[in-house]
Amino acid sequence: MGLNEITREELQAVSSQLQEALHNHQLWHRSLLRTVVCRLPVDQRDLSPQAHTECRFGQWYYGQSPEKLRDHHGFIAMGNEHQRLHQQTTQLLLAANSSNTISPHLYDSFDNSLERMQLEIYALQRELEDSLFNHDSLTGAISRLNILPVLREQQELIRRTPQLCHIAMMDLDHFKRVNDLHGHLAGDRVLIASVRYLLKHLRPYDKVFRYGGEEFLLCMPHAEPTPHSDRLNELREGLAALPIDIGEAEPIHISASFGLTLLDANVPVETSIDRADKALYAAKAAGRNCVRMWDESM
């Protein structure tokens, strides 16, 4: 699961929980080193095969962490490194109990495990912060401020490797009617549901930006023009068929229009965006709820 499927409030809660869990694990680490260096009695819980589930970090990870986070690749990697660290810890403590010295190799293995776990934690923290501060607070789409940097980076990839990248402007059809007939809260629910549908059905490396209001920009690298057009039509049909709960007796439906173009490495990014926008207007002029590809006649 991507973090964009988790609400802003949930992300804030996860970030706070992760910070507290990290603090608890640092306290555990300090206590462990004190035990080893000062030759104190070993906490038998640290010798248990289930030690990684019984420490305070493990209790949070396996019992208190949000369900929505548990399929996330960074969360899984963090748990794997945490379990490996406790396995190294058991070997370290057994060696400390049975001899006067701990081999450098054993200590280095323990230290490396600790470092890898901390790197995974910091990577997840950074991803959480990125989702909180670089994404639209309502829909979870990437904020408009990030469009130009991301597309310019894609341009550099296009110049260096033989690949294509397409961008598309998407506009929800007759969105103003939703606000006028059902209120702005209903409009917000339509925006949220539409973006969640896109994120669920696009590839993990495709990107959705909120361009403004009910208009969104999609960045889709690594494919030929026809498949992209087909994929947009699939998205368009899926959105039109999607029942959206707005808190009334019956759900509503909304369609979308798309303007598609290649991200051209030889012109400014703004020019490619303008081409997608012109293709979008062509889709609206054609009756809406359709996909149009930019061409020079536009």
Contacts in CASP RR format, 6 or more apart in sequence:
PFRMAT RR
TARGET T0000
AUTHOR 0000-0000-0000
METHOD contacts of the structure
MODEL  1
MGLNEITREELQAVSSQLQEALHNHQLWHRSLLRTVVCRLPVDQRDLSPQ
AHTECRFGQWYYGQSPEKLRDHHGFIAMGNEHQRLHQQTTQLLLAANSSN
TISPHLYDSFDNSLERMQLEIYALQRELEDSLFNHDSLTGAISRLNILPV
LREQQELIRRTPQLCHIAMMDLDHFKRVNDLHGHLAGDRVLIASVRYLLK
HLRPYDKVFRYGGEEFLLCMPHAEPTPHSDRLNELREGLAALPIDIGEAE
PIHISASFGLTLLDANVPVETSIDRADKALYAAKAAGRNCVRMWDESM
1 68 0 8 1.000
1 69 0 8 1.000
1 71 0 8 1.000
1 72 0 8 1.000
2 72 0 8 1.000
2 199 0 8 1.000
2 204 0 8 1.000
3 11 0 8 1.000
3 72 0 8 1.000
3 127 0 8 1.000
3 128 0 8 1.000
3 131 0 8 1.000
4 131 0 8 1.000
4 135 0 8 1.000
4 140 0 8 1.000
4 141 0 8 1.000
4 199 0 8 1.000
5 68 0 8 1.000
5 196 0 8 1.000
5 199 0 8 1.000
5 200 0 8 1.000
6 14 0 8 1.000
6 66 0 8 1.000
6 68 0 8 1.000
6 69 0 8 1.000
6 131 0 8 1.000
8 132 0 8 1.000
8 137 0 8 1.000
8 140 0 8 1.000
10 66 0 8 1.000
10 68 0 8 1.000
11 128 0 8 1.000
11 131 0 8 1.000
11 132 0 8 1.000
12 132 0 8 1.000
13 66 0 8 1.000
14 65 0 8 1.000
14 66 0 8 1.000
14 69 0 8 1.000
14 128 0 8 1.000
15 125 0 8 1.000
15 128 0 8 1.000
15 129 0 8 1.000
15 132 0 8 1.000
17 60 0 8 1.000
17 64 0 8 1.000
17 65 0 8 1.000
17 66 0 8 1.000
18 121 0 8 1.000
18 124 0 8 1.000
18 125 0 8 1.000
18 128 0 8 1.000
19 125 0 8 1.000
20 60 0 8 1.000
21 56 0 8 1.000
21 57 0 8 1.000
21 58 0 8 1.000
21 60 0 8 1.000
21 61 0 8 1.000
22 57 0 8 1.000
22 121 0 8 1.000
22 125 0 8 1.000
24 55 0 8 1.000
24 56 0 8 1.000
24 57 0 8 1.000
24 60 0 8 1.000
25 55 0 8 1.000
25 56 0 8 1.000
25 57 0 8 1.000
25 82 0 8 1.000
27 56 0 8 1.000
28 55 0 8 1.000
28 56 0 8 1.000
28 57 0 8 1.000
29 114 0 8 1.000
31 43 0 8 1.000
32 46 0 8 1.000
32 89 0 8 1.000
34 40 0 8 1.000
35 41 0 8 1.000
35 42 0 8 1.000
35 43 0 8 1.000
35 93 0 8 1.000
36 92 0 8 1.000
36 93 0 8 1.000
36 96 0 8 1.000
36 102 0 8 1.000
39 96 0 8 1.000
42 93 0 8 1.000
42 96 0 8 1.000
42 97 0 8 1.000
45 51 0 8 1.000
45 54 0 8 1.000
45 55 0 8 1.000
46 55 0 8 1.000
46 86 0 8 1.000
46 89 0 8 1.000
46 90 0 8 1.000
46 93 0 8 1.000
47 90 0 8 1.000
47 93 0 8 1.000
47 94 0 8 1.000
48 54 0 8 1.000
51 86 0 8 1.000
51 89 0 8 1.000
51 90 0 8 1.000
52 58 0 8 1.000
52 79 0 8 1.000
52 82 0 8 1.000
52 83 0 8 1.000
52 85 0 8 1.000
52 86 0 8 1.000
52 87 0 8 1.000
53 59 0 8 1.000
53 61 0 8 1.000
53 62 0 8 1.000
55 86 0 8 1.000
57 82 0 8 1.000
58 82 0 8 1.000
61 78 0 8 1.000
61 79 0 8 1.000
61 82 0 8 1.000
65 75 0 8 1.000
69 75 0 8 1.000
70 76 0 8 1.000
72 124 0 8 1.000
74 120 0 8 1.000
74 123 0 8 1.000
74 124 0 8 1.000
74 127 0 8 1.000
75 124 0 8 1.000
77 120 0 8 1.000
78 117 0 8 1.000
78 120 0 8 1.000
78 121 0 8 1.000
78 124 0 8 1.000
79 117 0 8 1.000
79 120 0 8 1.000
81 113 0 8 1.000
81 116 0 8 1.000
81 117 0 8 1.000
81 120 0 8 1.000
82 117 0 8 1.000
84 113 0 8 1.000
84 116 0 8 1.000
84 117 0 8 1.000
85 110 0 8 1.000
85 113 0 8 1.000
85 114 0 8 1.000
85 116 0 8 1.000
85 117 0 8 1.000
87 113 0 8 1.000
88 106 0 8 1.000
88 109 0 8 1.000
88 110 0 8 1.000
88 113 0 8 1.000
89 110 0 8 1.000
91 106 0 8 1.000
91 109 0 8 1.000
91 110 0 8 1.000
92 102 0 8 1.000
92 106 0 8 1.000
92 107 0 8 1.000
92 110 0 8 1.000
95 102 0 8 1.000
95 103 0 8 1.000
95 106 0 8 1.000
96 102 0 8 1.000
131 140 0 8 1.000
134 142 0 8 1.000
134 143 0 8 1.000
134 145 0 8 1.000
134 146 0 8 1.000
135 141 0 8 1.000
135 142 0 8 1.000
135 143 0 8 1.000
136 142 0 8 1.000
136 143 0 8 1.000
136 210 0 8 1.000
138 188 0 8 1.000
138 191 0 8 1.000
138 192 0 8 1.000
139 191 0 8 1.000
139 192 0 8 1.000
139 194 0 8 1.000
139 195 0 8 1.000
139 210 0 8 1.000
140 195 0 8 1.000
140 199 0 8 1.000
140 210 0 8 1.000
141 195 0 8 1.000
141 208 0 8 1.000
141 209 0 8 1.000
141 210 0 8 1.000
141 216 0 8 1.000
142 150 0 8 1.000
142 207 0 8 1.000
142 208 0 8 1.000
142 209 0 8 1.000
142 210 0 8 1.000
143 209 0 8 1.000
143 210 0 8 1.000
144 209 0 8 1.000
144 210 0 8 1.000
144 211 0 8 1.000
144 212 0 8 1.000
146 209 0 8 1.000
147 209 0 8 1.000
147 211 0 8 1.000
147 217 0 8 1.000
147 273 0 8 1.000
148 269 0 8 1.000
148 270 0 8 1.000
150 207 0 8 1.000
150 209 0 8 1.000
150 219 0 8 1.000
151 167 0 8 1.000
151 219 0 8 1.000
151 263 0 8 1.000
151 269 0 8 1.000
151 272 0 8 1.000
151 273 0 8 1.000
152 269 0 8 1.000
154 165 0 8 1.000
154 219 0 8 1.000
154 221 0 8 1.000
154 263 0 8 1.000
155 263 0 8 1.000
155 265 0 8 1.000
155 269 0 8 1.000
157 163 0 8 1.000
157 165 0 8 1.000
157 221 0 8 1.000
158 164 0 8 1.000
158 165 0 8 1.000
158 263 0 8 1.000
158 265 0 8 1.000
159 265 0 8 1.000
163 221 0 8 1.000
163 222 0 8 1.000
164 221 0 8 1.000
164 222 0 8 1.000
164 223 0 8 1.000
164 224 0 8 1.000
164 225 0 8 1.000
164 262 0 8 1.000
164 263 0 8 1.000
165 219 0 8 1.000
165 220 0 8 1.000
165 221 0 8 1.000
165 222 0 8 1.000
165 262 0 8 1.000
165 263 0 8 1.000
166 219 0 8 1.000
166 220 0 8 1.000
166 221 0 8 1.000
166 223 0 8 1.000
166 225 0 8 1.000
166 228 0 8 1.000
166 260 0 8 1.000
166 261 0 8 1.000
166 262 0 8 1.000
166 263 0 8 1.000
167 217 0 8 1.000
167 218 0 8 1.000
167 219 0 8 1.000
167 220 0 8 1.000
167 260 0 8 1.000
167 261 0 8 1.000
167 262 0 8 1.000
167 263 0 8 1.000
167 272 0 8 1.000
167 273 0 8 1.000
167 276 0 8 1.000
168 217 0 8 1.000
168 218 0 8 1.000
168 220 0 8 1.000
168 228 0 8 1.000
168 232 0 8 1.000
168 258 0 8 1.000
168 259 0 8 1.000
168 260 0 8 1.000
168 261 0 8 1.000
168 276 0 8 1.000
168 291 0 8 1.000
169 211 0 8 1.000
169 215 0 8 1.000
169 216 0 8 1.000
169 217 0 8 1.000
169 218 0 8 1.000
169 258 0 8 1.000
169 259 0 8 1.000
169 273 0 8 1.000
169 276 0 8 1.000
169 277 0 8 1.000
169 279 0 8 1.000
169 280 0 8 1.000
170 198 0 8 1.000
170 215 0 8 1.000
170 216 0 8 1.000
170 217 0 8 1.000
170 218 0 8 1.000
170 256 0 8 1.000
170 257 0 8 1.000
170 258 0 8 1.000
170 259 0 8 1.000
170 280 0 8 1.000
171 214 0 8 1.000
171 215 0 8 1.000
171 216 0 8 1.000
171 256 0 8 1.000
171 257 0 8 1.000
171 280 0 8 1.000
171 284 0 8 1.000
172 190 0 8 1.000
172 191 0 8 1.000
172 194 0 8 1.000
172 214 0 8 1.000
172 215 0 8 1.000
172 254 0 8 1.000
172 255 0 8 1.000
172 256 0 8 1.000
173 254 0 8 1.000
173 255 0 8 1.000
173 256 0 8 1.000
173 257 0 8 1.000
173 284 0 8 1.000
173 288 0 8 1.000
173 289 0 8 1.000
174 254 0 8 1.000
174 288 0 8 1.000
175 187 0 8 1.000
175 190 0 8 1.000
175 213 0 8 1.000
175 214 0 8 1.000
175 254 0 8 1.000
178 186 0 8 1.000
178 187 0 8 1.000
178 190 0 8 1.000
178 246 0 8 1.000
178 252 0 8 1.000
178 254 0 8 1.000
179 186 0 8 1.000
179 187 0 8 1.000
182 246 0 8 1.000
182 248 0 8 1.000
182 252 0 8 1.000
185 246 0 8 1.000
186 246 0 8 1.000
186 247 0 8 1.000
186 248 0 8 1.000
186 252 0 8 1.000
187 246 0 8 1.000
189 244 0 8 1.000
189 245 0 8 1.000
189 246 0 8 1.000
189 247 0 8 1.000
190 244 0 8 1.000
190 246 0 8 1.000
190 252 0 8 1.000
190 254 0 8 1.000
191 213 0 8 1.000
191 214 0 8 1.000
193 242 0 8 1.000
193 244 0 8 1.000
193 245 0 8 1.000
194 239 0 8 1.000
194 242 0 8 1.000
194 244 0 8 1.000
194 254 0 8 1.000
194 256 0 8 1.000
195 208 0 8 1.000
195 210 0 8 1.000
195 216 0 8 1.000
197 235 0 8 1.000
197 238 0 8 1.000
197 239 0 8 1.000
197 242 0 8 1.000
198 208 0 8 1.000
198 216 0 8 1.000
198 218 0 8 1.000
198 235 0 8 1.000
198 239 0 8 1.000
199 208 0 8 1.000
201 234 0 8 1.000
201 235 0 8 1.000
201 238 0 8 1.000
202 208 0 8 1.000
202 218 0 8 1.000
202 220 0 8 1.000
202 235 0 8 1.000
203 220 0 8 1.000
205 221 0 8 1.000
205 222 0 8 1.000
206 218 0 8 1.000
206 219 0 8 1.000
206 220 0 8 1.000
206 221 0 8 1.000
207 218 0 8 1.000
207 219 0 8 1.000
208 216 0 8 1.000
208 217 0 8 1.000
208 218 0 8 1.000
208 219 0 8 1.000
209 216 0 8 1.000
209 217 0 8 1.000
209 218 0 8 1.000
209 219 0 8 1.000
210 216 0 8 1.000
211 217 0 8 1.000
217 273 0 8 1.000
217 276 0 8 1.000
218 232 0 8 1.000
219 263 0 8 1.000
220 228 0 8 1.000
220 231 0 8 1.000
223 231 0 8 1.000
225 260 0 8 1.000
225 262 0 8 1.000
225 293 0 8 1.000
228 260 0 8 1.000
229 260 0 8 1.000
229 291 0 8 1.000
229 293 0 8 1.000
232 258 0 8 1.000
232 259 0 8 1.000
232 260 0 8 1.000
232 291 0 8 1.000
233 291 0 8 1.000
235 256 0 8 1.000
235 258 0 8 1.000
236 255 0 8 1.000
236 256 0 8 1.000
236 257 0 8 1.000
236 258 0 8 1.000
236 289 0 8 1.000
236 290 0 8 1.000
236 291 0 8 1.000
239 254 0 8 1.000
239 255 0 8 1.000
239 256 0 8 1.000
240 253 0 8 1.000
240 254 0 8 1.000
240 255 0 8 1.000
240 256 0 8 1.000
240 289 0 8 1.000
241 253 0 8 1.000
242 253 0 8 1.000
243 251 0 8 1.000
243 252 0 8 1.000
243 253 0 8 1.000
244 251 0 8 1.000
244 252 0 8 1.000
244 253 0 8 1.000
244 254 0 8 1.000
245 251 0 8 1.000
246 252 0 8 1.000
255 288 0 8 1.000
255 289 0 8 1.000
256 289 0 8 1.000
257 280 0 8 1.000
257 283 0 8 1.000
257 284 0 8 1.000
257 287 0 8 1.000
257 288 0 8 1.000
257 289 0 8 1.000
257 290 0 8 1.000
257 291 0 8 1.000
258 279 0 8 1.000
258 280 0 8 1.000
258 283 0 8 1.000
258 290 0 8 1.000
258 291 0 8 1.000
258 292 0 8 1.000
259 276 0 8 1.000
259 277 0 8 1.000
259 279 0 8 1.000
259 280 0 8 1.000
259 282 0 8 1.000
259 283 0 8 1.000
259 291 0 8 1.000
259 292 0 8 1.000
259 293 0 8 1.000
259 294 0 8 1.000
260 276 0 8 1.000
260 279 0 8 1.000
260 291 0 8 1.000
260 292 0 8 1.000
260 293 0 8 1.000
260 294 0 8 1.000
261 272 0 8 1.000
261 275 0 8 1.000
261 276 0 8 1.000
261 279 0 8 1.000
261 293 0 8 1.000
261 294 0 8 1.000
262 272 0 8 1.000
263 269 0 8 1.000
263 272 0 8 1.000
264 271 0 8 1.000
264 272 0 8 1.000
264 275 0 8 1.000
275 294 0 8 1.000
275 298 0 8 1.000
276 294 0 8 1.000
278 294 0 8 1.000
278 298 0 8 1.000
279 292 0 8 1.000
279 293 0 8 1.000
279 294 0 8 1.000
279 298 0 8 1.000
280 292 0 8 1.000
282 292 0 8 1.000
282 294 0 8 1.000
282 298 0 8 1.000
283 290 0 8 1.000
283 291 0 8 1.000
283 292 0 8 1.000
286 292 0 8 1.000
END
